[in-house]
Amino acid sequence: MLKRIIQAISLTFENAESLFEDATILKENAKFGRAYSLFHLSFEESGRFYILYNMLMDYLTGEIKAKDINYGKLKKLGYEDHNLKIEESYEGMQKIAMILLMIARDQTNDTKLKEEIEKEIDGVFDAVEELRKSTSDLNELKNVGLYVTFKNNEFRLPDKTITVAQFIEIEKLAKLSLGFLRKVMEFAESKGGFSEFERLIKEETENLKNNE
């Protein structure tokens, strides 16, 4: 199952990219309702990516056993729950942003730059919380982008229901989240791919033990 999880991470990233690309094509052809829904699905697929990625990392760091890597566990973590996938997308952006900033901080000797990065780190949580507040109705709007709805005593097409502000917000979220997924994939590739992580982590753990 571990190999399937690693494969699923790559497939999920590929699908999140494809959904974003399809949404962009629809946007360019003024199909804003359906474009909204596909941008949303791209953002939601990012949540699935993080659920898979977190399970892999938990295994590699010894927090869970190989027997715990199964689809039932994924479902419990929210793999099929729309709201939990959205929440995981937010959490994932927050976590990856923090990691990237910490790496940047630790790789410089410039005191002023370190201080600036520390300020950015402090602001990450607040920024993600603000995003959460402004998009509390995401899951409902995903369906609005696909179906005729009844609102204010009249039926409306998706393109006449989704507001400009709502559209801009979901496109921004999908683009931002996809950017973080690319960072994760690039980092994995720089280390030889996800399948190499287990060997590298075991090697690092052994080095730490030898240095104690």
C-alpha positions as CSV (number, residue, x, y, z in Angstrom):
1,M,0.0,0.0,0.0
2,L,3.0,2.3,0.6
3,K,3.8,2.3,-3.1
4,R,0.2,3.1,-3.9
5,I,0.2,6.1,-1.5
6,I,3.4,7.4,-3.2
7,Q,1.8,7.0,-6.6
8,A,-1.4,8.6,-5.4
9,I,0.5,11.7,-4.2
10,S,1.9,12.2,-7.7
11,L,-1.5,11.5,-9.4
12,T,-3.2,13.9,-7.0
13,F,-0.8,16.7,-7.8
14,E,-1.2,16.0,-11.5
15,N,-5.0,16.1,-11.2
16,A,-4.9,19.4,-9.2
17,E,-2.8,20.9,-12.0
18,S,-5.2,19.6,-14.6
19,L,-8.3,20.9,-12.8
20,F,-6.6,24.4,-12.6
21,E,-5.7,24.3,-16.3
22,D,-9.3,23.3,-17.2
23,A,-10.7,26.1,-15.0
24,T,-8.4,28.6,-16.7
25,I,-9.7,27.5,-20.2
26,L,-13.3,27.9,-19.0
27,K,-12.5,31.3,-17.5
28,E,-10.9,32.5,-20.8
29,N,-14.1,31.5,-22.5
30,A,-16.3,33.4,-20.0
31,K,-17.7,30.2,-18.4
32,F,-17.3,31.6,-14.9
33,G,-19.7,29.4,-13.1
34,R,-18.1,26.1,-14.2
35,A,-14.6,27.7,-13.9
36,Y,-15.4,28.5,-10.3
37,S,-16.3,24.9,-9.6
38,L,-13.1,23.6,-11.2
39,F,-10.9,26.1,-9.3
40,H,-12.6,24.9,-6.2
41,L,-12.0,21.2,-7.0
42,S,-8.3,22.0,-7.7
43,F,-8.1,23.6,-4.2
44,E,-10.0,20.6,-2.7
45,E,-7.7,18.2,-4.4
46,S,-4.8,19.9,-2.7
47,G,-6.4,18.8,0.6
48,R,-6.3,15.2,-0.6
49,F,-2.6,15.7,-1.5
50,Y,-1.8,16.8,2.0
51,I,-3.8,13.9,3.6
52,L,-1.7,11.5,1.5
53,Y,1.5,13.3,2.1
54,N,1.0,13.5,5.9
55,M,0.3,9.8,6.0
56,L,3.5,9.1,4.2
57,M,5.5,11.4,6.4
58,D,4.0,9.9,9.6
59,Y,5.1,6.4,8.4
60,L,8.6,7.5,7.4
61,T,9.1,9.2,10.8
62,G,7.8,6.2,12.7
63,E,4.6,7.8,14.0
64,I,2.5,5.1,12.3
65,K,3.2,1.5,11.3
66,A,2.9,0.0,7.8
67,K,-0.3,-1.8,8.8
68,D,-1.9,1.6,9.4
69,I,-1.4,2.7,5.8
70,N,-4.8,1.7,4.3
71,Y,-7.8,3.3,2.6
72,G,-9.9,3.0,5.8
73,K,-7.3,5.2,7.5
74,L,-7.4,7.7,4.7
75,K,-11.2,8.0,5.0
76,K,-11.0,8.6,8.7
77,L,-8.5,11.4,8.0
78,G,-11.1,13.1,5.6
79,Y,-10.1,11.7,2.2
80,E,-13.7,11.6,1.1
81,D,-15.0,14.5,3.3
82,H,-15.4,17.8,1.3
83,N,-15.1,20.1,4.3
84,L,-12.1,18.3,5.8
85,K,-10.3,18.4,2.4
86,I,-10.8,22.1,2.4
87,E,-9.5,22.4,5.9
88,E,-6.5,20.2,5.0
89,S,-5.8,22.6,2.1
90,Y,-5.6,25.5,4.5
91,E,-3.5,23.6,7.0
92,G,-1.2,22.3,4.2
93,M,-0.5,25.9,2.9
94,Q,0.2,27.0,6.4
95,K,2.6,24.2,7.2
96,I,4.5,24.3,3.9
97,A,4.8,28.1,4.1
98,M,6.3,27.8,7.6
99,I,8.7,25.1,6.6
100,L,9.9,27.1,3.6
101,L,10.4,30.3,5.7
102,M,12.3,28.4,8.4
103,I,14.6,26.8,5.8
104,A,15.2,30.3,4.3
105,R,15.9,31.7,7.8
106,D,18.3,28.9,8.8
107,Q,20.2,29.2,5.5
108,T,21.2,32.8,5.9
109,N,23.7,34.5,8.3
110,D,22.2,37.9,7.6
111,T,20.8,39.1,10.9
112,K,18.5,41.6,9.3
113,L,17.1,39.1,6.8
114,K,16.6,36.6,9.7
115,E,14.5,39.2,11.5
116,E,12.4,39.9,8.4
117,I,11.8,36.2,7.9
118,E,10.8,35.8,11.6
119,K,8.2,38.5,11.0
120,E,6.9,36.6,8.0
121,I,6.7,33.4,10.0
122,D,4.6,35.2,12.7
123,G,2.3,36.5,10.0
124,V,1.6,33.1,8.3
125,F,-1.0,31.9,10.8
126,D,-2.9,35.2,10.8
127,A,-2.9,35.2,7.0
128,V,-4.3,31.7,6.7
129,E,-6.9,32.4,9.3
130,E,-8.1,35.4,7.3
131,L,-8.4,33.3,4.2
132,R,-10.5,30.8,6.2
133,K,-12.9,33.5,7.4
134,S,-13.5,34.9,3.9
135,T,-14.2,31.5,2.3
136,S,-16.5,29.8,4.8
137,D,-19.1,29.0,2.1
138,L,-16.7,27.3,-0.3
139,N,-18.4,23.9,-0.5
140,E,-21.8,25.3,-1.2
141,L,-20.5,27.6,-3.9
142,K,-18.9,24.7,-5.7
143,N,-22.4,23.3,-6.4
144,V,-23.7,26.8,-7.3
145,G,-21.1,27.0,-10.0
146,L,-22.6,23.9,-11.7
147,Y,-26.4,24.0,-11.3
148,V,-29.3,26.4,-11.8
149,T,-30.1,27.8,-8.4
150,F,-33.2,29.5,-6.9
151,K,-32.4,32.7,-5.1
152,N,-34.3,35.8,-4.2
153,N,-37.5,34.3,-5.7
154,E,-35.9,33.6,-9.1
155,F,-33.9,30.9,-10.9
156,R,-30.4,31.7,-11.9
157,L,-27.7,30.3,-14.1
158,P,-24.3,29.7,-12.4
159,D,-22.6,32.6,-14.3
160,K,-25.3,34.9,-12.9
161,T,-25.0,33.7,-9.3
162,I,-21.2,33.6,-8.6
163,T,-20.0,37.1,-7.8
164,V,-16.8,38.6,-9.1
165,A,-15.3,38.7,-5.6
166,Q,-16.1,35.1,-5.0
167,F,-14.5,34.1,-8.3
168,I,-11.4,36.1,-7.7
169,E,-11.1,34.5,-4.2
170,I,-11.3,30.9,-5.3
171,E,-8.9,31.4,-8.2
172,K,-6.4,33.0,-5.8
173,L,-6.8,30.1,-3.4
174,A,-6.4,27.5,-6.0
175,K,-3.3,29.2,-7.5
176,L,-1.7,29.7,-4.1
177,S,-2.4,26.1,-3.0
178,L,-1.1,24.6,-6.3
179,G,2.1,26.7,-5.9
180,F,2.7,25.1,-2.5
181,L,2.1,21.6,-4.0
182,R,4.7,22.3,-6.6
183,K,7.2,23.3,-3.9
184,V,6.6,19.9,-2.2
185,M,7.0,18.0,-5.4
186,E,10.2,19.9,-6.4
187,F,11.7,19.2,-3.0
188,A,10.9,15.5,-3.3
189,E,12.4,15.4,-6.7
190,S,15.6,17.1,-5.5
191,K,15.9,14.2,-3.0
192,G,15.4,11.5,-5.5
193,G,11.6,11.3,-5.2
194,F,9.3,10.2,-2.5
195,S,10.5,6.6,-2.7
196,E,13.9,7.8,-1.5
197,F,12.6,9.5,1.6
198,E,12.5,6.3,3.8
199,R,16.2,5.6,3.1
200,L,17.2,9.2,3.7
201,I,15.2,9.5,7.0
202,K,16.6,6.2,8.3
203,E,20.1,7.4,7.4
204,E,19.6,10.7,9.2
205,T,18.2,8.9,12.3
206,E,21.2,6.6,12.4
207,N,23.5,9.5,12.2
208,L,21.8,11.2,15.0
209,K,22.1,8.1,17.2
210,N,25.8,7.8,16.4
211,N,26.4,11.4,17.4
212,E,24.7,11.1,20.8
